[in-house]
């Protein structure tokens, strides 16, 4: 009789420990899932950055930076935002958890755009006036190299494998405005190739698999048409050219690589500066849809989940939010004066769940909990109750109005209370 009782007690204690670890797993995953993604918009005349919580499309913070900010990029881990200040020849580094500038880096004259390498170790900044790219070591925030490129460089993007940086040179060579792309070998910081593209090449974006690069060629100084050059990155050759609308300014590729989005100003009436986004099918290389947005659209980005497009409207002082499923503008966000660029941060990395599971696995091992066969009806009820309790609490804990605090919710306020409730529920059922 004593052996049966002891065995039951041991089973109950083991079950409670398992339930506790299960609760902790769910709570950590809830904390990870609860972290809001943000859009960072550079406001050229306001000298600041608007931080938009994209779950609510509300501006939750404004961060003062340098003079006339232009380009903006976010580190892969979402912890830092890098803002190019064209007027002060600097890059402001923002701690995204605190929304505070923590460092300032001096770069070349009249810098325009910035791109961070996939591993987050380097940032590449184009300097329009002195035809260079500054390479920043993000760990030390020092400029470790300066690379000579073509005339009047503007756009920059790093390939998904991190081996190449493509830089658009809007001035081409010294005799005309024929655009080129300088291909930088990121291992040597040397230009490995120069690709001739269209007139006044301004921006560039890679396909997700890195096999193609899309270069936007404007027609600011030339008659239409404006174009997008499609480059085979293996050969560094232009394989196709797509005609787009008047005065394009930004280009972005969908996460699945099936669509390319180009912002165009559409100048039927120069005073109206009517804006739109042209959507290119990457299979046919044809414009398949046009979505009206605000005035003089510039920067454009697609959310990593592919569900939304954020378009910065320079003359409207707004950001248009497009639903990619319907190609309709679903929201408009007021930001600072003359916004130029947008970048995303705070999206949960795909390996976060794996990391959380690993943490729980380690916790299980260190606690000495052995694998338990939960075969009895009492134990099954306890687990079912525990899961039900956790699901209910997770659903009720989300509050759409908590924009400001959502930046720092990796350890949510309900974690301790939720854990205790889950443990108590499991104990009650095991007692029965």
N, C-alpha and C positions, 0 to 999 in steps of 0.2 A: 504493500500500500504506500509506504514511504517512497519507494523508487518511482512509482507512478506519479505521485504528487510532485517530487523533485523534477521529474522529467517534464511535467506540465509547466512548472514554474520556469524552468530553463527555456522551454519553448516560448512561453509568454514574453520573457525578457528579450530573447532573440528577436521575436516578432516586433516588439516595441523599438528595438534598435534599428531593425530594417525599415520600419515605418518612419522613424526619425530621419534616416538617410534618404528615403523616398521623398519625404516632405522637403528636405533640404535641396534635393535635386530639383523639384518642381519650383521651389522658391527662387533658386539661382536662375533657372531658365526663365522664370517670370520676370526677374530683374533684367536679364539680357534682352528679352523680347520687349520689355517696356521702354527701353532706351529709344528716345525719339531721334529720327534722322533730321538733319538741318540743311538748309541751303544758305550759302554765303554769297551775298551780292555786293559788288564793289560800286560805290556811288562816287562818280568822278568829281562832281562839284561840291558834294557835301563833305568830302575828305573822311569818309567813314565806310563801315561795312554794316549792312543790314543782315541780321541772322533770322531766318524764317524757319519756324517749326513746320515741316511739311505735312505733319499729321493734321494740323489745324489751319495751315496757311496764314499764320499770324507772325508778325515780327516780334520776337521775344527779347531781342537785344540789339543795341547799336554800339559798334566799337570804333572809336576814333583811330585813324591810322595816319599815314603821311600825306603829302601833297598830291592831289589828283590821282587817286588810285585807279588802276586799270585792270590788270590781270589778277586772278585769284585761283588758288588751288588748295586742296586739302590733302594731308598725309594719308596713306592707305589705312592707318589705324584710327584715323579720325581725331587724333589728339591735337593736331596743329593745323592752322590755316595760314597760308602764305599769301601776302598781298603785295602786288607790285605798285609802287608809287612813282608815276611818271614825272611828277613835278619835283620830287626831292631825290630822285635817283637812288631809291632804297627799296628794300623788301621788309615789310613788317611781319613779324611772326607772332601769331595769336595762339594763346592757350585756349582751346575750345571749351574746356571744362569751366574756366573762369571768365571767358570772353574778355580777355585782357592781353594787350601787347606785352610780350615778355622779352623781345629782342628786335633789333633793327640791323639789317645788313646793307652795306653800301655796295652798289653794283654799277653797271655802265650807264651812260647818259641816255635819258629819255627811254627807260625800260617799258616794255609793253605787256608781255605775257610770261607765264611761268608754268612749268610742268614738273611734277614730282615723279621720280622713278618708282616702279612697282614695289621695290623693296623699301622704299621710303628713305634711302640713304643719301640721295642727291636731289637737288632741284636745279632746273635749267631756266635761265632768265634771258630773254631777248632784249638787246639794247638797240633801239632804232637808229640813234644818231651816230654811234661809232661802230656799227656793223659787227657786233660781237654777241656771243652768248656767255654769260657768267655761270659757272658751275659751283653750286653751293654744297658744301658738306653739311648735311642737316644735323649731324651730331655735334659739330663744333661751331656751326653757323658761320664758317669762314668760306670765302671764295677761294677755291683750290685750283681753279683753272679758268682761263679766258680763251674762247675759241673764236677765231676769225671766220665769218660766214659771208653771205652775199650782201648786197646793198639793201638797206632799210629792212632788217628782219623784224617780223612781228609775231606770227604764230609759232608755237612749239608744242610737240607731243612726243612722248616716249613710247616706244613699242611695248606691247604686253610682256615680251620676254626681257625687256630692259636693256637690250643690246644696242639699240639705235635711238637717236633723237632726231626727229625731222623738224627742220626749221624753215618756215616760209619767208622768202625774201621778196618783199613787195616791189623793190626797185630793179630786180634782176641785175644786169650789168650796168656799166657806167654810161652806155649809149642809149638805153631805152628803158621802158618800164615793164619789159617782159619778165614775168615772175620766174623764180627758181625755188628749188628746195635743196637745202644743204643737209646731207645725211651725216650725222656725227656718230662715230664709233665711240660708245660710252666707255669702253675699256681703255682707249688711248686718248680720248678727247681730241681726236683729229677728224677732219672732214674726209669721209671715205668716198663720197660721190656727190655730184651736183646734177639735179634733175630739172630740165626745162619744162615749165608748166604753162599756165595761161597768163594773161595780163594782170598785173597787180595782185599777186598771190598774197592772201592775208591770213588764212587760218587753215589748220590741218587737224584731222582726226583719224585714228586707226580703227580698223575693224577689230572685233573682239579676239579673233584668232591671229591677228597681226599680219595676215597675208595681203591686206590692201590698206592703202592710205588715201584719204579723200581730201583734196586740196581745193579750197574755195578761192576762185579768181574773180575779183571784183571788176566792175566797169566804171569806176569813179572817173578815170581820166580818158576813157574810151567809149565809143558807141557800143550799144548792146551787140551781141549777147554776153552776159556774164556766164561763167561756166564753173563746173566742178571737174577737176582732173582726177582720174582714178589711177593710182600707181600700184603696180605689182611690186611688193616690197622685196621679193626674192631677186628680181632682176633690176629694180630701181628704174623701171620703164613705165611711161604713161600708156595704159592699155585702152582707155576709153575717156570720152569727154561728154559731159551732160550739160545742156543749156538750162539755165535757171533764170529767175526773175531779175529785175533791176536791182543794182547796188546790194548784193549780198554781203553779209558781215559775219555770220557765224555758221559753224557746221558741227554736227554731232551724229553719232552712229548709235542705233539701238543695241541693247545688250545681246540680242540674238543675231545681229549682223544683217537683218533683212531689210532695214530701212535706214536712209540717211536723211537728216533734217537740216534744212538750210534756211536761215533767216534772210528775207529780202525786204527792201524798203518800198518798192513799187512806187515809181514817181510819175503817175499820170498827171498829177498836179504837184509841183515842187513844194507848195505850201502845206499840202496835206500830210506828206510823209507817211502815207498809209503803209502799214506793215503786214507781213504775212510770213508763214512758214511753208516752204515747198517740201514735199515728201517724195523722196526718190526710192523706187523699188530697186534693190541691189541685184536682183536677178535680171531684170530687163534694162536697167539703167535709164528708166523713164520717170518723169515726174507724174505721180499718180493722184496727188491731192494737194490742195492749197488751203491752209487754215488762216483766216484773218486774225491778227493780234493787235497790239498797240502800235503807236507811232515810232518809226525808226528803230525796229528791233535789232539788237546786236548779239549779245551772248546767248547761247542756247546749250542746254544739257538735258540728257535723259536720265531719269532715276535708275539706279542699278537694278531695280526689279522690272524696269521697262514699262511701268504703268502710267507714268506721267512725264511730260516735257515741261521744263521751265524756261521761259523766254523773257529776256530782259529788254524792256522797251525804253530806249534812251530818251526819247522826246516826251513820252507819257509819264515818266518817273514811276513806272509800274513793272510788275512781273506777271506775265500771263501763264496760267497753268492749263496745259492741254491734256485731256484724257486720250491716251493712245488707242484705246479700243474704239472710240467714237470719232476721234479727230475733232473734238469740240473743246472750246475754252470753257472750263468749268469754274474757274476762279481768277480773280485779279487782285494782286497784292500791291499796296502802295509802299514804296521804298523811298530812298533818298533822291537827291537831285542828279539827274543824268546818269543813271546806272549803266554799266558797261558789260560786266561779266558775272557769271554765276558758277559755283562749284558746290558739290555735295560732300557731306561728312556725317558720321554717326550711324551709317547703315551697319547692321549687324553682319559681321563677316561670316561666311558659310561655315567656318570651323569653330565658331563660338560654342555651338552645341556640343561638339566633340570635346572641346576644352572643358566644358562644364561637366560632361560625363566622366572625363578623366579625373577631375578633381574629386567627384563623388566616389569613383572607383578607388582612388588612393585613400579616401577617408574610410571606405569600407574595410580596406586591408589594415589600416592602422588601428581601427577600432576592434579588430579581432572578431568581427562578425563572420560566422561561417555561412555557407550556402544552406538555406533552409527549405525543405519541401513543404510548401504551404498547402497541405492536402486536406486538412480538416475543414469542415463547413464554417467553423467559428473563425478560422484564420482567413478564409476567403471573404467572409463578411467584413472582417476588419479591414482588409485591403480595399474592398469595394467602397466601404464607407470613407476610408482615408482618401481615395482617389476622388470620390464625389465631393468630399469636403474641400479638397484642394481646388478642383475645377470651379466650384461655386465661388470660392474666395478670390480666385484669380480673375473671374469674370467681373465680380463686383468691385475689385480694387482699382480698375482703370478709371481714370477721371480725365475726360478730354480737355478740361479747363486748366489742367496743371502744366502750363507751357513752360514757365520759368524753372520749375524744379525738375522738369523731366531730363535736364542735362546731367543731373547728378543722382540718378535713381538706380545705380547699380546695386545698392543695398537698400531696398524699399523699406518704408516705415512699418509696413505690415509684416515684415519677415519674422520677427520674434514671436509676435502674437499668433501668426498663422502656424508657425512651427509648433507652438504649445498646444493650440487647438487640435492640430492633426495628431500629435502624440497622445493627447488626452482621449480623443475619439478612439484611437487604436487600443489604448489601455482599457477603456470601458468595454469594448466588444470582446477583448480577450478575457476579461473577468467573467463575462457572461458565459 
